Amino acid sequence: MVAVDLDRDAKGVYLMEQYRQAKITHRQLEEALDLGFHATEQLLKQRGMGQDVEIEDFEAGRELFEEIADEETAADSFQGRDMCLSSLLKRGSSLDGVDHDASVEVDEH
């Protein structure tokens, strides 16, 4: 007969549901289950909740990141922060709040 730890199993199910609902982070889930990143990810995948990304989506995201990074590098060497902000605006982003001394909040539309 296989020993079953119902308390541990129930805790795991509860925590994974909290993660699925974005009430806790992956890191918090790892710590609560006393698992590492990969073990936690494997457990989530077994339950159909893994973070699988299609290769096409990954490549598109990487290309976009590289394009933005290249634009910001060019902007820093020519016009500073104002050029960086314009590169965000070109992408259809709006700036809800701009504080040139602290940070920029960006809303994607």
Secondary structure by P-SEA (a helix, b strand, c coil): cccccaaaaaaaaaaaaaaaaccccaaaaaaaacccaaaaaaaaaaacccccccaaaaaaaaaaaaaaaaaaaaaaacccaaaaaaaaaaacccccccccccbbbbbcc
